[in-house]
Amino acid sequence: MNTELIKLSAACGRDIYDMLQSIPADENGLMNDAHGLSYDEYKAWLEKRYAESLKTEVYDGFKVPQTFFFFYVDSCPVGLVKIRHFLTDRLRQDGGNMGYAIRPEARGKGYGKLMLSAALKECAKLGIDKALVTIHEGNTASVKMALANGGIMEKRENGNLFIWMDCHSNRGNIFYDTSDLSDGEIMLRVSCMTDAIPEKKFVPAYKFDICLMNGMAIGVCDLRIGHTEGLYIGGNIGYGIDENFRGRHYAAKACRLLFRLAQKHNLGHVFITCVPDNAASYKTMEYAGCRYVGMAMIHEDDEMYKEGKRLVKIYRKDLD
């Protein structure tokens, strides 16, 4: 089972819309104001919610910045979480830091516990040390989710349970804010962040859509955080540009933006690799300022070997 918690963006499509229509407008205190909207209204709703996530202070008298996330299981959205970036006196009495819901047809499968665990990592990235949830007393499923993630009940008041969860114990590998990854011509829009999986030798990674400044996606790229034997062969960075947008150095420009992010992680250097006959790819690396360091054999247990590949050209970029 593959799970991802994906941040709301204007690019969210029909699958998210359909899920939001399946969750009632008032789901045990979670207000789903996207329920009942037309598809065009939903797209405007996404724009508004995204704008709210960029705010830094209380606005409209009492509202705080909040970010919506959607939880996917095997590429299907099954739940939503909204995280309020900080608490006011009002939110300490009702609302807390988070509201969440699983779509009706996906309940009873343990998804809620996984979703909340992932959400607590996002809370940690926002600087929230302890997250408060206020849950209707009769909502036993939500209470179980919070307690299963280390929640401690503070009190019972006015029909609500007040449960605090430690975000540090759920912190995992902390990722950086990526909203500054733009050069004025393209920008990188994060599609997901994945934690390390030590048993598979997977390191933490970012995945991005490469977009024009109007938001149109023209390709993809990723950054893998770490230096391992496998990454010497597979590289820290991967990329791909849609055919209609090739020949304009967009991949190299995306790499330069990723170099900035890699610097934040103190990587010191990154490797990018390609098979020897991929001239377009190694020209991209050269244009991005990488230097050729040699050829390497692909290990027999590597996925590339199973695809029939045997050698890679290795390029290195030293980060200033």
N, C-alpha and C positions, 0 to 999 in steps of 0.2 A: 504494500500500500504506500503510495507516494502522496505526501501532504505538503501544501504550501500555504502561507498566509501572504496575500498579495494586497498591496496598498491601493486604495481607490485612485483612479486616474480618469481623465476624460475619454480614454480609449476603452474603458470597460464596455462590454457589448451585451448582446441579447441574453447570454447565459446568466449574467448577473441580474439583468432586468427580470427574467423569469423567476429567479430565486426570490427577489425582493417582492414580487407579486404573491408568492406562496406564503410569505411570512406576514401575519396580520399587522394592521396598523398599530395596534397596542398589544405587544406580546409580553405579558406579565411585567409591565412597566417600561419595557423598551419601546420607544416610539419609532416606528418605521414609517417615516413620512414619504417614502418612495412608493408605498403601497397604493395602488389605484391610479397611478400616473400613466398617461399615454407614453409611448416610447420616446416621442420628441420631448415631452416634459421631463422624462427620466434623464435624457442627455443634458438638459439644462440643469437638472438637479445635481448631476455629477460635477458640472462646472462650479456650481455654488458650494458643494461640499468640499471640493478641492481647494477653493479659495479660502474657506474657513480654516483648513488645516495649516495654512501659511501664516495665519495671524499669530500674534505673540502676546496679546493682552486681552483683558475683558472687553467685550464689545456689545453694542445694543443694550447696554445697561447691566446685563447679568450673564451673557453667554461667554464661554471660554473656548479657545481653539480646540478643535477635536479632529482626529483622523479616523477615517473608516478603513477597515481591512475586510477582505473576503477570504474565507478559508476553503481551499480546494482539496478534495480527495480524489486521486486518480483523474485529474484534469476536470473534475466536475465541482462547481461551487456548492457547498453544503451549509455554509453559515456566514454570519457577519459579526464583526466586533467594531464598536466605536470607542476610541480612547480619548478621554479628555486630558489635556496636557497638564493641568494642575487643578487643585480644588479651591473652591470658594466656600464661605460659610454655608451657603445654600446647598452646594453639592455635598458637603459633609453631612447634611441632614437628609438628603434624598438625591440619589443619582450616582454619587461616587465617581471614580475614575473611568469606569467601564460599563458598557451595556453590551449584551451579546445574545445571539439566538441561533439555533440550528433550524433549518427548514423542516417542516413537519415530516416529510417522507424519509428524512435521514436521521431521525431521532432513535435513541435506544441502541446505537452502535458504537458508543464511546468516542464519537467525534468531538463532542463538546469539551471533554477533558484535554484532548490534544490541541484544540483550537485555543483554549484559554492558556495553556502552557506557552504556545507560540506568541500569544498576545502579551504575556508578561515579559517576554524578551523585548518586544517592541516598547513596552512601558520603560524598561531599563534604558533603552536607547534615547528615550525622551528625557532621561534624568529623573524618572520617578523611582524612588527607593522602595516605597510601599504603596501598593494600589488598593484602594477601597472599592468594594462593591456593596450596594444596598439591594437586598433581594427580598421580594415578597415572601412572607412566611410560608405560604402554601406551595411555593415553587421549589419542590424538593429536588428536581433534576439540576437546577442551577446551583442550589446549595451544595449538592454532591460534587459538582464540577469545581467549585471554589475550594472546598475542603480537600479534594483530591490533589489540588495544586498547592497544598501547604497552608491554606487559609486558616486564620484564627478568628473566631467570632468574638467581637468586642461587646456587643449588646443586642438586645431585642427591644425595639421601640416602634410604636405606632404601626404595628403589623409588618415591620421590616426587620430583617437580620442584617447586621453590619459586620462585614467580614473583611479583614485585611490580609493581603498576600505580599510576601517578600519578593521583590523583583530581582534582587541580587542572586538568589538561589536558582532563578530561572534565566539568568542573564545569558549563559552560553557564550558564543563568540559575538562580540559587539561590533556592529557595522557602523560606518560613518554616514552622515547626511550626504546625499549625492545631488542635491538640488543645484549646486554650483557647477556641474559638469556641462559646460557650454562654452563655445568659442565665438558665438555670434552668428555662426553659419549652421552648425548642428548642435544638438544637445543629446545627452544620454538620459533616457527615462527608465528608471529601474523597474524591472518586471518581477523580480523575486530575489531573495537572498537565502542562501542555503547554509545550514550549519555544517560543521565538520562531522564526518562519519568515520571515526578512527578504524573500525573494523574493515572498512572498504578502502582505507587510505585516502579518503576524500577530504580535502581541506575546505574551509569556508569559502564561499564564492558569491559574487554578484552577477546577475544577468540583466542586461539592458536591451532596450530597443534604441537603435540609432535613429534619431528623428531630425527632420528639418525644423526650423524655428517656429513653423506654423503647426507643429505637432504631428505631421505626417511621418509615419515610420518608414524607413528606407532600408533597414537592415538590423542586425543584432550583433552584440558583442558580449563578452564576459571577462571577468577578472577573478583569478583563483589566488587566494591569499596564502602564501607559504613557499617554502623551498624544499622539495622532496625529490627523490630519484625519479618518481613518475612524472613530476612537472618539468624536469629537465628534458624529457622526451615529449611530453604533451604540451608544455608551455604554460605560462601564467595567463596568457591572453588568447582568446579566440575571437573570430569576427566573420561576418558574412554580409555582403551588400546585395540588395535586390538587383536583378539584371538591368533594369531600366535606369539605374542610378550609378552604374559602374563607370570607371574612367575619370572620376572627379576627385579622387584621393580621399573620399569620405572615410574609408577604413583606416587610413593612416591618421586622419584627424581624430577619429574615435580613439585610436591607440594613445595619442598624445593626451587626451582627456583622462584615459585610464592610468597613464603614468602619474598624473597628479594625485589620483586616488591611491595608487600604490605607495606613493611617498608618505601619505598619511599613516599607512600601516608599517612604515619604516622597513620596507622590503629591501632597500638598498639597490636592487637590480631586479629586472624581470627577464624571463626567457619567452620568446615566441618562436614556434617551429612550424615547418610545413614540409610536405613531401618534395623531393628534388625537382619534379617536373611541374610544380605549381609556380610558374614564373610570376604570375600576377601577385601572389601572396608574398614572395620574397622581395619583390619590388616595393610592395606596400611597407614592409619592414624597413627597407633601406630608406624610403621616403620619410618614415617616422623617426629616423635617426638611430636605428639599431645597427649593430655591427655583427658580421658573420663570425662565428666561433668554430664551426666545424660540422661534421656529419656524425650521426649516432645510429646504432642499430636499435630497432624496435623490439622490445621484449616479447617473447612468445605469449605471455599472459595478458598483453595489452590489447585493448579492443581494436586498435589500428592494425595490429598484426592479423587479427581474425578477419579484417576487411581486405587482406592481401597486401598491406603496406609493409615494407621492410626497412626503409631508411627515412630519416628526417634531417633536414637542414636546420641548424640551430642558430638563432640570432639572440643577441643580448643587448638590453638597454640599461645602462648605468644611470641611476636616478640621482640627480644633484641634490 
